Amino acid sequence: MALVSLRNVSKAYRMHGLETLVLKGIDLDVAPQTLIALMGPSGCGKSSLLNLLALIDQADSGSIVIAGHEVSALSDARLTFLRREVVGYVSQFFNLLPTLTLLENVQLPLTLLGWRPRQSRVAALELLVDLGLETQVQKFPYQVSGGQMQRVAIARAIVHNPPLLLADEPTGNLDSTNGAHILQIFARLARERGLTVLMATHSPDAAAICDTMLHMHDGRLQTPIPGGHS
């Protein structure tokens, strides 16, 4: 059964009396434990689609089912729970909280889920050590490099073991060396943790680690193309 299923999903944004249709009748099934690259030019709808799957935004029409839950039928409280429990999200801008240490940033999702402080600290620390950040955990985001911040962002996104990981241009603000390292981390963690990954990207290198490439153009999905993941 698909982890994510979309049927005839459309989304428009309205501003100053003008309506822009950004997603046009999207149909998509995402199987568990697959890596998918979502490619296409800027403005084609990639980020809008990820925002719907991250439960940040709502579709205007159509059906979205995530982990067996029809999203439109859920209350705000259930949507919040599903967002915290089922989905992890990584952006190109890191979005770490500047007043929290790296360790505290990774603990935060577990705190929101009601974990005890000691349990959340142990889980967050283990993951940061796994990502080679054991000497940085008490530093603040401004004290580390972009590549290190993105590793922390990935740790925060998966520390609660969500089945679905969404990534919006995760290497977009990194140099080629750090970008390649981040892609290796995505591929390894997806394999080790059984993650389903949907990654919006312009990067052929990012697409190469994925099982499938989806191309978007003008708010529509094109025919899937097998990727280069091995």
N, C-alpha and C positions, 0 to 999 in steps of 0.2 A: 504494500500500500504506500502511496506517495506521502512523504512527510509534508510537502506543500503542494496544494492544488489550486489553480486559479482558472475560473471560467468566465470569459467575456467581461473581463475587468476593465473599467474605464475610469479615468480621473481627469478633472479639469480644474484649473485655477482661475479665479476671478479677481480682477483688480480694476478699479476705476470704470466699472461698467463693461469691461471687456473680458471675454472668456477664452482661455487657451486650453485646448484639449491636449494633454500631455501623454496620456495612455489610452489606446484605442483598441478595445476588445481583446485584451491579453488572455491567452490560454496557455497554461504551463503546468506541467507535473514535474516535481523534483523528488527523485527517489532518495531514500536514506543512504547516508555514507557515500555521497558523490560530491565531486568538486566541479563547479560550473563557473565558467568565465562569462560575464555579461559584458559584451563589447558594443561599441558604437560611438558616434561623434558626440561632442558636448551638446546638451540640449535635446538629446533623443529620447529621454525618459528613464535612463538607468537609475538615477538617484531617486526619482519619484517612485519607481517600482520597489526599490529597497526600502523606502520609507513606509510603504504599505505593508511590506512583509515584517518590518521591525515594529509595526503597530504604533508608529509615530503619527501616521496619517490614515485617513479612511477613504476607501473607494467611493465613487459616486454611484456606480452600478456594478453588477456582477457578483461572483462568489469567490471568497478566499477562505480556504480551509488549511489550518496549520496544526499539525499533530492531532488531527481528528476533530478540531474545534472550528466551527463556522464562525468566523470573526464577527460578522455583522450581527450575530445573535447574542453576543456576549455583553454583559454589563460593564461599566467602567472599571469596577473592582476586579472582574474576571480578566479583562483586558490587561490591567496592570499586573496581575499575577502571571498571566501567560507571557507577557513581555519580560518579566524578571526571571521566569523559570525556564522558558523554552528557547529564547532568542539571545544571542550574543551579537554585539555590533562593534565594528571597528571602522573609523573614518580616517581620511588622510591627515586630519588636523589634530589627531591624538585625543583631544577633549579630556585631558586629565584635569582634575581639580587642583589648582595651584597651591591651595593652603593645606593640602594633605600630602604626606610622604608617599613615596612609591608603594610601600607596603599598604598604607591605609587606602590608597586608591584601589588596589586590587581587593582588599577586604570589603570594600563598600557594597558590592552586589550581594555578598553573603550576609552582611549586616541587614540589608533591606529584606532579605528572606528570613530573618529571624535567627540566624546562627548565633551561638554564643561567641563572645570575643576571642576566647582562647582557640576555639575550633576554627574560626575564620582566619585567625592569625597563622595557624599552622598550615592550613590549606593554601593561603596566599603565599606564604614564605616558600613552601615546597615548589610552587609553580614558578616563582621568581628565580629560585635556585636552578630549576630545570632550564630556564631561559638565560642563564649565565649572568644574573644580576644580583648575586648574593652579597656583593660588596656595596651595592647601591640602595638597598631597601629603605634606609632611613633618610635618604636625600629627597629633596623636593623636585618637581618636574623641571624647573628652570636650571637645576644644577647638573642635568645630564643631557646627552646628545639626542638628536632627533631619532636616530635608530634605536636608542635605548628607550625613549618615550614610547615608540611604537611597539616595542616588545612588552612594555608595561600595559599598553592599551589592549594588546592581544590577551595578556594574562587576565586582565579585568573582564574581558569579554567571555572567557571560557572557564573562569574559576568555579562557576556554579554548574559546570558540565551541561550546557544547553545542547540539544541535538542539532540546532540550526545556528550557524555562524554567518553573518552578513558582513561584507567588507566593501566599503566604498572608496576606491582608489587608494588602497592601503600603502602603496609605494610612491604615491604621487608627490610627496614632500621629501623624498629621500634621494640620496645619490645612488649611483648604480650598485656600488658595493653593499651598502646597507639595504637597498631594495632587494638584491639577490638573497641576502641573509634572511630578510623577512619572508620571502617566498618559500625558502627552505623550511622555515618554522611552520608556515601554514600547511605545507605538504606533510610534514612529520606529525604535527598535532592532529591533523585531520585523520591520518592513518591510525595513530595510536589511540585516539579517543573516539573514533567512529563518528566524526563530525560530518554533517552535511554543510558544505560551504558554497555560498553564492557570492561571487566577487565581481563587482563592477570595476572595469579597468580599461585603460587604453594600451596597456603594455603587452606586447607579444610574449615576453618572458613570463608574465603572470599567467597568460592563457595557456602556456606550454605545460604548466604543472597540473592543469585541470583535465578532467575526463571529457568534458563537453564544452563547446563554445556556443553561446547564444548571441546573435547579433540583433541589435535594436536599430530601427531607423524610423524617424518620424512617429514615435510612439507605438510602433508595432514590432512584434518579435518575428524574426526570420527563422527559417528552418535550422534546427540544431546541427552543429558540425562536431564530429568527434575531435577531442583535444589531444594533447601530447603527454598526458600524465601516464607514468609507468610505475 
